[in-house]
Amino acid sequence: MNAPPQLFVRSVPLPDDRDLLAHLPDDAPLAWLHGGSGLVAWGEAARVVLPARTEPGDVQRFTAAARWFAGLEPQVDDQVRRPGSGLMAFGSFAFDPRSDGSTLVVPRVAVGRDRSGTWLTTIGDQPGRHPAELLAPHAPPRPVGPLRWTDGARTAEDWGTQVATAVRRIRGGAYDKVVLARDRYAEAESPIDPRTLLARLAADYPTCYAFTVDGLTGATPELLIRREGEDLTSLVLAGTAPRGGTEVEDRRLGQDLAESAKNAEEHRYAVDSLRDRLAPLCTAFDAPDRPELLRLANVQHLASPVRATLRPGASTLDVVAAMHPTAAVGGTPTEAAVEAIRGLEGMDRGRYAGPVGWIDADGNGEWGIALRCAQLDGPRARLIAGCGIVAGSRPEEEITEADAKFEVMRAALTDGE
Ligand SMILES: C=C(O[C@H]1C=CC=C(C(=O)O)[C@@H]1O)C(=O)O
């Protein structure tokens, strides 16, 4: 890890009501958008990359990142003083400690917006200098063009066989729940512009969190943690049904989901694991007795909004480390489920299903679970989607459910939809 540079940070109000995405250049953009608010950023004032580790359950990538960020000690002129103003970093962490790619990036320029207004933050190694690219007009987002689709590590059928294996092992008592994912590739004829995907995702999924960090681009419905001062909020999702073609069918599918014992079990594991993991770090935990229905354009989910109060001394990345992997992306019990994932999926998840979001120097931040996303690499996009498997799961239904989750990025990658 390199010694952090001396940084000069300045945040000023910005009289501007353009779409946040209009500010973004196409080169390595960073974004976290939620219903018109959020942060977009570009350039790199500092970065830490956390290496893969071999110890099971290792949280070193989170603690090392937190230490690095706390050690930056910049000179700050923050005339905005809102969550996200002043020194901030975008981050994205690998699902498995054995995978590479976990990182925190402090951008050179960020534009933020919340209910109180818009602001501009510049971060550099010189006081009072504004980067020239701030004033440069950007080329508009490029369409994606024709795509060639291929399977990843497993075809849908092979993956269904792994789901059946997991169900057998669950019934045999090896674990209670495991979330299994599969990957697919889309190949364009030229580099894919993340801004094009972000604009489509933000328009189609305004209640989700549209993000891009180091090419990992998506719109997740699942908020791992939002921290404002000592207040934590989280939205636990687990349990999925399709949307109906008519109002009546849609309501019936939602009602079936709310009454399904299999989905209730899948959801309960996720809420219970969150409660257990937050207990040492929080003084209060409040979750509804029954989950609500969250309706998205592609699917509907069982959702539990959770509130908690952070104990003094606990840091945001401590909480992220304690919560990951939730039973919505790992399983129950965690260690057995993660081991099963390594064996059954036959692939490296990379940063799919890992925490993605941003943090500021006061510890405020928003971290989602990187779902409904694709890893962009030039003209290639690697899409990953998964499903919670419990004793009552059926492979054909899980294949259909994974396809519905792939649909988010398939549509975002498709011009003219
Ligand atoms: C693992 C994914 O979704 C999780 C989040 C919500 C509902 C889920 C489910 O019902 O299986 C999954 O646990 C994914 O989108 O790849």
The ligand as an SDF file (V2000), in Angstrom:
LIG
                    3D

 16 16  0  0  0  0  0  0  0  0999 V2000
  -28.7290  -12.9050   -5.5880 C   0  0  0  0  0  0  0  0  0  0  0  0
  -29.5640  -12.0420   -6.1500 C   0  0  0  0  0  0  0  0  0  0  0  0
  -30.6840  -11.5660   -5.5220 O   0  0  0  0  0  0  0  0  0  0  0  0
  -30.8430  -11.6930   -4.1110 C   0  0  0  0  0  0  0  0  0  0  0  0
  -31.5960  -10.5140   -3.6570 C   0  0  0  0  0  0  0  0  0  0  0  0
  -32.9740  -10.4920   -3.6260 C   0  0  0  0  0  0  0  0  0  0  0  0
  -33.7080  -11.6870   -3.8070 C   0  0  0  0  0  0  0  0  0  0  0  0
  -33.0600  -12.8640   -3.9410 C   0  0  0  0  0  0  0  0  0  0  0  0
  -33.8330  -14.1430   -4.1080 C   0  0  0  0  0  0  0  0  0  0  0  0
  -35.0730  -14.0980   -3.9830 O   0  0  0  0  0  0  0  0  0  0  0  0
  -33.2420  -15.1710   -4.4220 O   0  0  0  0  0  0  0  0  0  0  0  0
  -31.5870  -13.0000   -3.8010 C   0  0  0  0  0  0  0  0  0  0  0  0
  -31.3370  -13.4000   -2.4880 O   0  0  0  0  0  0  0  0  0  0  0  0
  -29.3230  -11.5270   -7.5160 C   0  0  0  0  0  0  0  0  0  0  0  0
  -30.0710  -10.6480   -7.9610 O   0  0  0  0  0  0  0  0  0  0  0  0
  -28.3510  -11.9680   -8.1720 O   0  0  0  0  0  0  0  0  0  0  0  0
  1  2  2  0
  2  3  1  0
  2 14  1  0
  3  4  1  0
  4  5  1  0
  4 12  1  0
  5  6  2  0
  6  7  1  0
  7  8  2  0
  8  9  1  0
  8 12  1  0
  9 10  2  0
  9 11  1  0
 12 13  1  0
 14 15  2  0
 14 16  1  0
M  END
$$$$
